[in-house]
Amino acid sequence: MISVRTACPEFISDIGDMLRLFLGDVQIVEAEGPADYEHVVLESNGNIADRWICGDASHELSQPAPTGTPVQVRRARKRQVKMALYELLRKMTGMRPPWGALTGIRPTRLLYEGLDMGLSMEEAKARVMREFDVSEDRASLLCEIAEMQRGVREPEPGSFDLYIGIPFCRTRCSYCSFSSGEIGRNGKLVAPYVEALLKEIAGAGRLMREAGLRVRAAYVGGGTPTAISCGDLERILAAAREEFPGAVEWTVEAGRPDTIDREKLLMLKRMGTGRISVNPQTFCDDTLARIGRIHTGADTIAAYELARELGFADINMDLIAALPGETPEIFAETLAKVIELAPESVTVHSLAIKRSSKLHEQLHVSGAGHSQVSAEGAAEMIARARSELTRAGWRPYYLYRQKYMAGNLENVGYARPGYACLYNIGNMEETASVLALGAGAISKWLFGDRDLRIERAANLKSIEEYVARVDEMIERKRALILPEER
Ligand code: SF4
C-alpha cells in the first residue's frame, strides 16, 4: 500500500495510475498527514511548480500556468502534475516505460491533437516524444497507424456503428475478467437472453429510424457469439440486418475455434457476414490447456481452412503475447503459423491480468505454479510481432492500452492494406457513435463538432438483470440519442 498526500486531490486517480506504471499493481491511499509521496504546488510569476517528494528524493517541475477553457485548464494541470511525478519516479527507479508518461489517455489522440494544431506528422511525432517522453519507436508506431487510418477514420455525419454483445462461452479462459454473472455458459439463460436481445434490437431499430440515423459498420462480439446455437444466432443476425440495413461492414467474432462448424459458417455467409474472427490466442496446446480453452492449435487451423473453403475473404486472428508459461520462442512459433495462414488482419494483445480473473488468483494468491512472463519477455514478443508482421505485409491500424498489461505494452491491430476494420477504428479512436446492444454493452454517443463531447449509456452487466429490464435499456438509449426528449 502506498500513501499519497497531494495538493491536487482531484487528480488522485490519475496519480495512482502513474504510481502503478512504475510500482506495479499497488493499492493507493490518500493521506492527510505524512505520506510516502507528497505533492506541493508553488505559484509565482505566472508559473506553477509541482514538487513531488518521496523520502530523500524529490523533483520539481515548473511550467507556465495553463490557460483556456476550464476543461482545457484542468486537462493541462493534470498533465503537469502527472509529468512531475513521472520525472521523480524515473529518477528513483531508473525505468523508462515505452509509452513514457501516458496513462489513461489514448496515445493516438495525442498524435491527432498535434495534427489538429496544424503540425506536420514529423512535428506531431516530436511533440508526443517531447511532452510525454514517449519512445521514438512507439511514436513511429502512432504515425504508421495514422497513415493507415487516413480516409477511414471519420464516418459520415448522420451515421453510427452498431455493436451486439452475446455474452456466452463454453468454458472460461483463465485470464477472463468477466464475473460469472456477466458471462453465461450455454444453458438456461440463452433462450431468455435471445428474446430480450431481439426486443432490444427492434426497439433500437425504431429509435434509429426516428432519429434519421443510418448504420455504417456492425460488429457482433462477446463472449463468443458462435457459442450459441446456429438457429439462435441466425435469428439475431436476421433481425439486426432488417432493423439496421445498409452496413458496409459486418463482423462476427467467431472467436473460439471449438464453436465453429460448417453449418454456422454457411449461416454467417447467408446473413451477409463479410468479416469473421477465428482466434488462436496461441498455437501451443500446452498453453491452451493451461488457460482453460478446450481446443487445440490444430482445431484453429481446421476452422480457419473451413472458413476459407466456404469463401470468407476477410478473416482476423487474435493472438496474446505473454501468456503464462510461454517463452519468446513459443510465441515466435505461433507468429510463424499465423503468417503462414495469412489472415487479412491480426490483432496482437499483451496479456492483461485483471484482478477478477482466475489467472490473477493463480499467480498472486494460490501460487498454482504458473510462471508469469517477465516485462522484458513480453516486450520481446510484442517487438517481434511488429517486425515480422510488418515485414510480411501487414500494417498497424489501431492501438489501445489497458491497465494491468504485461510490461506496460499495448494491443495492436494489424491489417493488410484495404482490410482495416472500420468498427475497430471508429470505436478505439472515438470518431464514431456506437449503438451497443446486449448485456454489459455501453453505447457511446458523440455530440458537437469542435467541442466534441462523448456521452455514454450502459446496459446492465448481469444477464438476468438485463433480461428482466430490457425495456429500460431501450429507454436509456432514447435518453442518450434524443436528449431533447429528456
Ligand atoms: S472467450 Fe473471451 S469472454 Fe469467453 S471466457 Fe474467454 S476471455 Fe472470457
Boltz pocket constraint, residues with backbone or C-beta under 6 A from the ligand:
constraints:
  - pocket:
      binder: B
      contacts: [[A, 168], [A, 169], [A, 171], [A, 172], [A, 173], [A, 175], [A, 176], [A, 177], [A, 178], [A, 183], [A, 222], [A, 223], [A, 224], [A, 255], [A, 256]]
      max_distance: 6.0
